[in-house]
Amino acid sequence: MPNVTMSDVVDVFSCAGSPKVTKVAQIKNRPPYEPAFDFYRPLRQAIIGVHAEGKDKAALDAVVDSVHIKKVENYREALAGYKRWWGRKELTWFDPARGSYSHAGVDVTVNPELGLVVNGERHVIKLYLKDDPLTKLRIEPALALMELSLRHMLGTDDKVAVLDVRNNKLHAYGGQGSQRLKPMVDGELAYIATLWPSV
């Protein structure tokens, strides 16, 4: 049965018509994951490392010097946005919960990168690093999947969140109404399951 990532499902959600079919086909037929071809992996690791090791934001600059020239401009833009979001906030690291969600034979891996206490409030955060606009059509299913897969591992007041890194905007969700979004998520997973054998 299909095993996909949260980002895959959000990508499918944000398409309509034949591009939706194309997206499912791309997910099914892509080669196995290779860290070397993961464009933003070094940047994600740098952000995680800075917080996990208790360093200040200036330590993030080193990642730009370590990547291929083709990545430098994208990395600089993303880092500028991340630093603006960090600003003067007091951030404390904790290990983020990770989990999965299954429906209609589709297993979705949910791996947020950051566990941060942000000015006293605990947030489990998925980083959004792309330069494509982060629309409501992408935010809602991402937060719903995080709620549905992680809530049982989180404290009552913990929030799940997606951070639009380039635009330094945190979209947080406090746990109310995840059941309202469940049919929406399940419908998309059923669509993927139906389409999977024929693409």
Wavefront OBJ file of the C-alpha trace (Angstrom):
o trace
v 0.000 0.000 0.000
v 1.128 3.608 -0.489
v 3.504 5.082 2.047
v 3.732 8.853 1.560
v 4.909 11.941 3.414
v 2.825 14.747 4.821
v 4.276 17.039 2.135
v 3.117 14.598 -0.555
v -0.465 14.697 0.736
v -0.428 18.492 0.971
v 0.811 18.654 -2.634
v -2.078 16.426 -3.748
v -4.555 18.529 -1.760
v -3.441 21.686 -3.510
v -4.037 20.319 -7.018
v -7.278 19.879 -8.956
v -8.257 17.996 -12.098
v -5.560 16.326 -14.193
v -2.647 17.944 -12.264
v -3.909 16.033 -9.214
v -3.604 12.746 -11.122
v -0.152 13.785 -12.351
v 0.975 14.580 -8.786
v -0.096 11.139 -7.498
v 1.738 9.501 -10.423
v 4.886 11.508 -9.647
v 4.777 10.448 -5.999
v 4.273 6.778 -6.878
v 6.943 6.624 -9.587
v 9.724 8.741 -8.122
v 13.012 7.030 -7.204
v 13.737 6.119 -3.575
v 14.695 9.003 -1.289
v 18.332 10.053 -1.574
v 19.609 12.644 0.938
v 22.009 14.001 -1.682
v 19.058 15.099 -3.850
v 17.077 16.690 -1.014
v 17.546 20.380 -1.852
v 16.771 21.782 1.606
v 18.151 18.989 3.790
v 21.334 20.861 4.866
v 19.254 23.922 5.757
v 16.740 21.902 7.795
v 19.589 20.169 9.607
v 21.283 23.503 10.332
v 18.103 24.985 11.826
v 17.502 21.866 13.927
v 21.138 21.809 15.066
v 21.245 25.453 16.113
v 18.271 24.992 18.431
v 19.165 21.515 19.702
v 22.680 22.722 20.563
v 21.534 26.028 22.074
v 23.441 28.248 19.625
v 22.442 31.724 18.511
v 21.018 32.620 15.103
v 24.396 33.794 13.742
v 25.494 30.143 13.682
v 23.032 29.538 10.839
v 25.189 31.513 8.408
v 27.717 28.680 8.154
v 25.289 26.537 6.146
v 25.400 28.975 3.210
v 29.172 28.526 2.913
v 28.836 24.742 2.813
v 26.358 24.294 -0.067
v 26.633 24.330 -3.854
v 26.538 27.741 -5.507
v 23.144 26.913 -7.072
v 21.603 26.716 -3.601
v 23.133 29.854 -2.115
v 20.469 32.406 -3.117
v 17.559 30.192 -2.008
v 19.297 29.448 1.271
v 20.024 33.136 1.919
v 16.373 34.070 1.323
v 15.109 31.292 3.569
v 17.617 32.119 6.328
v 16.686 35.803 6.216
v 13.038 34.860 6.714
v 13.855 32.438 9.520
v 15.973 34.999 11.342
v 13.184 37.583 11.048
v 10.750 35.093 12.569
v 13.210 34.243 15.369
v 13.735 37.952 16.081
v 13.862 38.495 19.840
v 11.789 35.444 20.717
v 12.964 33.226 23.516
v 13.224 29.760 21.951
v 13.967 26.545 23.847
v 14.409 23.166 22.173
v 12.619 19.897 22.924
v 12.484 16.747 20.781
v 9.409 16.993 18.541
v 6.876 14.173 18.420
v 6.805 12.169 15.203
v 4.082 9.864 14.000
v 1.917 8.615 11.172
v -1.684 8.628 10.048
v -3.406 5.895 8.045
v -6.634 5.729 6.077
v -7.827 3.620 3.125
v -4.531 1.729 3.128
v -2.433 4.896 2.744
v 0.179 5.521 5.438
v 1.305 9.122 5.910
v 4.577 9.831 7.710
v 4.430 13.015 9.804
v 7.873 14.290 10.810
v 7.925 17.883 12.062
v 11.455 19.223 12.335
v 11.265 21.418 15.427
v 10.064 21.211 18.978
v 10.326 24.727 20.357
v 9.022 26.527 23.397
v 8.205 29.907 21.851
v 7.880 32.613 24.503
v 6.643 30.016 26.982
v 4.330 28.043 24.642
v 5.273 24.605 23.304
v 5.071 24.237 19.514
v 5.757 21.236 17.277
v 6.734 22.855 13.979
v 6.936 21.738 10.350
v 9.189 23.979 8.265
v 7.893 25.188 4.894
v 10.943 26.278 2.902
v 9.688 26.439 -0.695
v 9.156 29.738 -2.467
v 5.686 28.696 -3.704
v 3.023 30.623 -1.771
v 1.828 28.840 1.370
v -1.929 29.025 0.885
v -4.770 28.004 3.170
v -5.205 24.979 0.891
v -1.758 23.816 2.021
v -1.868 24.961 5.642
v -5.160 23.303 6.660
v -4.330 19.721 5.611
v -0.818 19.975 7.053
v -2.110 21.117 10.441
v -4.922 18.541 10.337
v -2.460 15.700 9.656
v -0.215 16.882 12.473
v -3.174 17.039 14.857
v -4.528 13.641 13.866
v -1.169 11.876 14.078
v 0.531 13.636 16.984
v -2.103 14.977 19.400
v -2.092 11.815 21.560
v 1.648 12.398 22.194
v 1.336 16.098 23.025
v 0.331 18.063 26.080
v -3.097 19.678 26.241
v -1.694 23.152 25.604
v 0.897 22.125 22.992
v 0.367 23.535 19.519
v 1.143 22.084 16.117
v 2.346 24.604 13.571
v 3.656 25.176 10.076
v 6.293 27.878 9.729
v 6.335 29.704 6.390
v 10.059 30.316 6.656
v 10.556 32.833 3.829
v 7.632 34.961 4.994
v 8.440 34.476 8.708
v 4.866 33.536 9.548
v 3.908 30.793 12.006
v 0.541 29.146 11.413
v -0.329 27.461 14.713
v -3.214 25.233 15.686
v -4.246 24.612 19.260
v -6.098 21.338 18.841
v -9.692 22.453 18.467
v -11.631 21.046 15.551
v -9.224 18.416 14.209
v -12.171 16.025 13.945
v -13.885 18.564 11.683
v -10.928 18.308 9.295
v -10.639 14.500 9.483
v -13.185 13.773 6.693
v -11.299 16.151 4.407
v -7.994 14.357 5.050
v -9.579 10.909 4.761
v -11.212 11.860 1.453
v -7.884 12.839 -0.069
v -6.210 9.649 1.176
v -9.055 7.569 -0.279
v -8.519 9.387 -3.601
v -4.802 8.536 -3.522
v -5.606 4.877 -2.691
v -8.091 4.627 -5.579
v -5.757 6.192 -8.100
v -2.535 4.469 -6.972
v -2.896 1.136 -8.856
v -3.574 2.825 -12.211
v -0.894 5.538 -12.401
l 1 2 3 4 5 6 7 8 9 10 11 12 13 14 15 16 17 18 19 20 21 22 23 24 25 26 27 28 29 30 31 32 33 34 35 36 37 38 39 40 41 42 43 44 45 46 47 48 49 50 51 52 53 54 55 56 57 58 59 60 61 62 63 64 65 66 67 68 69 70 71 72 73 74 75 76 77 78 79 80 81 82 83 84 85 86 87 88 89 90 91 92 93 94 95 96 97 98 99 100 101 102 103 104 105 106 107 108 109 110 111 112 113 114 115 116 117 118 119 120 121 122 123 124 125 126 127 128 129 130 131 132 133 134 135 136 137 138 139 140 141 142 143 144 145 146 147 148 149 150 151 152 153 154 155 156 157 158 159 160 161 162 163 164 165 166 167 168 169 170 171 172 173 174 175 176 177 178 179 180 181 182 183 184 185 186 187 188 189 190 191 192 193 194 195 196 197 198 199
